Amino acid sequence: MKIKKIACIGAGYVGGPTMSVIAQKNPNIQVTVVDLNQARIDAWNDNNLDNLPVYEPGLDAVVAEARGRNLFFSTDVNKAIDEADMIFISVNTPTKTYGKGKGQAADLKYIELCARQIASVAKSDKIVVEKSTLPVRTAEALKSILKNTGNGVNFHILSNPEFLAEGTAISDLHNPDRVLIGGEDTEAIDALVDIYEAWVPKERILTTNLWSSELAKLVANAFLAQRVSSINAISELCEVTGANVDEVARAIGRDSRIGSKFLKASVGFGGSCFQKDILNLVYIARSYNLKEVADYWEQVIILNDHQKSRFAEKIIQTMYNTVNGKKIAFLGWAFKKDTNDTRESAAIYVADHLLEEEANVVVYDPKVSAEQIYRDLDYLGTRTSGENRRLVTVVNNPYDALKEAHAAAVLTEWDEFREYDWVEIKRGMKKPAFVFDGRNVLDGNQLEKLGFDFKSIGR
């Protein structure tokens, strides 16, 4: 089964970069990424690569190499489905906001809509690949829809979850720890293996059954998030005992059984996957009456929420128990550096907490637009859109954010924050000048020597 044409439904953070690299490494395969969002497709096709809808270091070079050669972006979903031998489903699977499973279960309506569209359009056999993060046994539903609503053609379902870290997605795609492919049809599995073997060593390509592949994705994110919550729990203990969380992390990270990754204390994890996938895992466990399993994983989320609210409360308490009318400069809004993704960013929730106390928040982020910042706050529904715009200002220069601010709060670990002229910043801030480092990226000793009242996580 030789694949000549690939279609990917969904041109977001996963579909766009993944298909770009597949096209780059397989120049003889035509790859078409489709999405109903015309503005998003226009951005992918923009001649100015700075306008790509996803910011990832190195992505512009990959797109420049493959776009127009064998990589195409389009809104013609039916044409792409009809012509493709293999179809990747890479649409959003948000947490449900309604009905049974509200707040925990994955909302699969977009997956089902994709399946029904594929079934109605396809006139030849297709391999359908789950790329979105999905609950275990979603493939069963896909199979049923494709079989019962299609035109009598054969569909082979594969699971191929992504394990990308935003900010390093292109290097992760170029040099993955593993590629995971789950399925039941050997020929279909081999067809996808062949695509990845264009650049991935065969020993890194793992094949499993469908259900193991689907579950492995959720579990991988749950384990990573668990480590973040674990070190954050210890950070609070460090603050009351006089220990230093960085020193504790370094000591335990030297144990080869533990390792040093994901032991960085912070204001909390964010992103599109960690919280959503753990809540999904909790919901699945509860649906099988595995109460203890569900409670165990839910605690990871509870601790993460606690860390965000604890950081906001520390700001309020340190500033004499009131931030009403005070200017607080937020350095960073993205959930992590080297991305413009703000989904579940800690900054959103810390800001929301401070805005409830009528603080004036001024935000600077090198990659996140003002429109996105206001959209994030409006989505919470805590206050009106007008109130958010009254209390929150977004600026394009960090020194403008910090001028005459009562406090600075670091919410994203952008490297540039270390390079600022903190002597000049101190001169322009209200006194006492508070700095709250939610990512432990600044030199606290140096800032204290300059006269800042400096607070960080776990110290």
N, C-alpha and C positions, 0 to 999 in steps of 0.2 A: 504494500500500500504506500505509494509514493505521493507525498503531499506537494502540490504545485501552487495552491492558493489557500491562504488563511484569511479568515475574517475575525475581527475582535469586536464584540459589542460592548461599548463603554470606553471612553477616551479620557479617563480620569488618572489618578495617581498610580494605579496599577497597570491599566491597559496601555496607556500611552508609552511609558518608558519600557515596559516589558516587550511590547510588539516592536518598538524601535530597535531594541537590541537583537531580537530574533531576526528582523529584516537585515540588520547590519551584518550578522554572522551567517545568514543564509541568502546570499544575493540572487539565487535562482528561484526563490519562493516569493510570490507576490503577497504582500501583507497589507490588508486594508482595515483600518480602524474606523469604526462608525459610531456615531452618537447623534441623538436627536437635537442636542444643544448646538445650534448654528454658531453661536459666538465662540464656543469652545473649539469647534472644528476650524473656524476661521483663524483662531489663535495658533492652532497647530500648523496651519498652512501659511502663517505670516512669514514674509521674507526676512523680517527682523527677528532673529532667533531670541532676542531678549524678551519678546512678547509671548513666548510659549506659555501655556496655561499652568504648567507645572515647573517649578524651579527645582532643579537637581543639578549639582555640579557635574559637568561632563555630558549632560543630556543634549545640549545644543550641538555638540560636535557629532554625536551619534545621529541625530535627526538630519543634520546637514549632509552627512555621508549617504544616508539611505533614502531620504525623502525625494520623490520624483523618479527614483531608480526602481525600487521595488517596495517602497513604503508610501502608502496613500492614506489620507484622512478625508472622510466623506460623511454626509448625512443620509446617503442612499442605502439604508439598512437592508432593504429587500434585495437589491442587486448584489450586495456583498454576500448575503446568505446564499443566494441562488448559485453564485459562482464558486463558493468556497468548498474545499474538500474537508477542511477542519475549521470549526467555529469555537472561539474562546468566548465564554460569558464572563465579563468583567464589570458588572454593574454594581451599584451600591446595595448593601444589605444592612441598613441601619437598624438600630434597636427599635422595637415596636413602641409607638406612642399611644396605642389604643388597644382595647379588647383584651383577650386572654394573652397572658405573657407580657403585658404592657410593662415597659421599663427593663425587661430582661431578654425576652426572646428576639431572635432576628426576624425582621420583616422581609418576607420572601416574595412580596408581590412583584417586584421588578424581575426577579428570577423567573417567576411563572409567566410573566408577560413576554419575556425573551423566548422561553420554551415554546409558547403558543405561536409566536411569530415565526420561529424557525420551522415548526411543524407545518404551518400553513404555506410557507414559501418553498420549502425544500422539495425538489423533484428528483434528487439523486441521493445516494447514501452519504451520510455525514458522520464525522467524528465530532462530538460535542464535548468541550473541555470546560469543567468548572474551574475558573480562575478566582472568582470572588471567594471570600471567606464565608463558609456555609456551615450550618449545623450538620452533625453526623446524620447520614441517611437521607440527605436532600436529593442525592442522585436517584433514589427510589421514586421520588415525586417527578423528577425530570423524565425518567424513563416512561412513567405512566402517561404523562402529558404527551410526550413525543409519539408514543405508540398509539394512543387512542385518538389523537386529533390530527395526525399526519396524513400524508398522501400515499401510505403504503411503502415508503422507503425505509431502509434500515438506519438506525441511529446507534452509535457506540458511545457510551458515556465514560469519560475519564475525569479524574480529580487531579488537579495540578496546582496546589496552593502556592501562593507567593510567600517568600520569607524575606522581604525587603525591609531595610531600615531607612526611613526617610532621611535625606541628607547624604546617604552613601548608597543610594539605590543603584546607580550605574555600576559602581565597583562591585556591589553585591551581585548584580546580574552578570557582569563579566567574569567574576571569580566566586561563584556560590559555594557555600559549605556543602550544600546538597541540593539536588533537584528531586522532588518527590512526585511520583506518578502512580496514582491508584486506578485500578480498572479490572475488568473481568475478561476482556477480549485481547488476546495476546498480540494479534496483528495490529490493532489500534494502538496498544501500548508501544509496540516497536516503532510505529510511525512517528509518535511523539518523541520517543527516545532518539530517533535519527536526527530530528531537528535540533535537539539540545547537544547531541554529540558533535555538532559542527564546531563547538568550542569548549564544551564541558567534558572533562575526563570521565570515562564510562563508570569508574568506581564511585563517582560522586552522584550518579543517577540511581536513585532507589525506587524500586517498584513494590507496591503493596496491593492489598485489596482496596476497594473503594472506601470502605468505612474507616479503615485505619488511616488512610490519607486525609479524609475529611476531619477526623478527630485530632490527628497529629498537629494540624495547623492551630486549632484552638488551644491545645495543650502547650505548644511551644510558646505562644504569647502569654499564656497563664503563668508558666514557669518564669519567664523573663520579668513580668510585672510583679510576681511574688518576690523576686529578689529586690526590686526597687522598694516595695512596701516594707520588706524586712529591714533593710538598712535605714529606711526612714523611721521605722519604729525605734531603732537603736539611736537614731539622731536625737530624738526627744529625751531618751535616757541619758545621753551624753551631756545634754544641756543642763540637766539638773544635778549631775554628778561631777562635772568638771572634766570629763573625758573629751577627747577630740575624735569626732566620727571619722575623719579622714585617716587618722592614725589607726583606729580600730579596723577600718576597712582594709587598709594596707596590710595589717597583721594577719587578718583572717584570709585575705585574698592570696597570700603566699602559700596557703595550704592547697596542694594540687587537687585535692578532692573538692574544694570549693571554687577556686579560681577567682580572678580579680574583676571580671566583667560584670556590669550592672550592679556595682556596689557603690555608686556615686549618690550620696545623699542630696536631696533637692526638695523643692517645693511640691513635687509630685509629678507623676507621669501623665502624659496626654497622648494625643494622636488618635487615629481613626480605629485602631485595632485593639489595644490592650483592654480598655474598659468594655468595649462591645463584646469582645470574644469571651472575656471572663463571665460577663452577665449571661451570655449565651450558654456557657458551660454550666453555670449555676441553674439556669432554667432547665436544661436537659437533665441534670442530676435530679432536680425536684420532680420532673415529669416521670421519672422512674422511681420516685419515692426514696431517693438516696439522700436523706436529709443531712446526714453528717458530712457527706461529700460536698453538698451545696453550701452548707454553712462555712466549711473550711475555705472554699474559694471566694465566697462573698466577703470574707474578712479582708481579703487583699484590696477590694474596692473601698470598704469602709475605712481602712487605714489611709488610703490615698486621699479620700475626701477630707479626712481629719487633718492631714498634713497641709492641705490648701487653706482650710479655715483657720488652722493654728498659725500659719504664717501671717494671714490677714489680721488676726487678733493680736499677734506680737507687734505689728506695726501700730495698731491703735493704742495698745497699752504703753508702748515705749514713748509714744508722742502724747503723753499726759492724758491718756484715755479719751482723747477727742481728735478727730481728723476733719471735723466740720469746717468747710471753707478752706482747708489747707491744700496746697498744691503738692501732689505726689507724682513724681516722674516715673513712668514705667519704662524700663529699658528692656524691650523685647515683648512680642505678643505671640509669635509662632510657638508651637509646642516644643520645638527643639531648634538648634541652629542649623543652617544650611538647607532650610526648607521654607516655603511660604504657607505651609499647611497649619491651620489654627484649630483643627478639630480637637475638642476636649482639652485645649490648652489650659494649663493652670492659671495663666494670666486672666482668662475670662472670669474665672470664679473668684480669684482674689480681688479683681476690680469690682465685681458685683457686690462683694462683701463690703468693700470700702465705700462704694457708691450709696449703699444703704445708710451709711453714716454721713452722707452728704459731702464726701471728699471731692476735690476737683482733680481728676486724673488726667495727666497729659502723657500720651503714648508715643514712643518712637520705636519703630522696628524697620530694619533696612530692606525687608522684602514684603511686608504685609501692608496692603492698602487700607486707607481710611474706611472705604466702603465695607471691606471685610470685617474690620474691627467693630463698626457699628452693627453690622449684620449679626455678628456673634452675640453681642449684648442684647440686641432686639429679640433674638431667638429664645433667650431665657425667659422673656415675658415678665421679668421682675418689675419693670417700670415702662412707661411709654417711650416710644422712639424719640419724642421731643425731649424728655427728661434725660435720656442717654446723651443726646447731643448738647444739652445744657451743661452736663457735668463732665463730659469727656471731650478732650481736644486731641487731635492727632497731628503730629508735626513731622517734617522731613529732615530735621536737623536735631541731633541729640542735645546739643548745647542749648537750643531753644527750649527743649523739654526741661532741662535742668536749671535754667536761669530762674532765680528767685523761688525755686522749689523748696518746700520744707523737708522733703525726703526723696530719695531715689530708691527704687525697688528693681532689682535685676530679676526678670522672669524668664529670660531665654539666655542660653550660654553663648551668645554670639562672641567670636574672638575679638572683634573690634572694641568691645567694652573695656578690655584690659589696656588698650592703647590710648585711651582718652587722657587729656590733660586734666588730671584730677586736682591739681593746684588751682587752675583757672576755674574749674567747676566749684571748688570749695569757696572761692572768692565771690562767686555769683549766687550762691544758695543762701537761704535764710539760716539764721543761727539759733540753736545748734543744728548743724547739718547732719541729718540721719541718712545712712545707707543700709538698706536691707538686701543682703545678697542671697536670693533664693536658689542660686545655682552654684554657690561656692566657687566662683570664677575669679573674683577680685583678690588682690593682696591685702588682706585685712590689716596686717601689721603696718603696712605702708600707709594705708588710709587713716589708721588711728594716729600715726605720727603726724599726719597732715591736719589732725584735729577733728576728723569725722567721728561721729558716734556710730560705730559700725556693728551690725548684727548679721550673723550668718546662720546656716543650718548646722546643728549638731556640734556647736563649739561654745 
